[in-house]
Amino acid sequence: MKFGEVLRMLMEKHDITHEQLAKVLRISETRLTNYTHCILEPDFDTLKRIAVFFDVRIDDLLDYKGAPYKSEHQMEDELLQVFSELPPKQQPFFLAQVKAIAKYCAAQGL
């Protein structure tokens, strides 16, 4: 999916107009329209502002999956895979649970 398509989807999801988003990003509506119509792509600073505004990763804006992280341990890879597939709102809860389990195991000598 192209950047402009991802941006349009985010704008629709958050019910924000071109005028509103352009003002937040400090760019012209014309420039924003060019982004959403896949005519132009933003510079890196604008890309960062868009990611912060929508609370998404830049990789998500670019629809880039990248090379998967591979560790030396299969279980670590599985843990990272489970974490990365969780919705962002569930990730802090998952992390807190893993930390609690690790602390418990250390106290028990496991």
Buried (B, 14 or more C-beta within 10 A) or exposed (E): EEBBEBBBEBBEEEEBEBEBBBEBBEBEBEBBBBBBEEEBBBEEEBBEBBBEBBEBEEEBBBEEEEEEEEEEEEEEBEBBEEEEEEEEEEEEEEEEEEEEEEEEEEEEEE
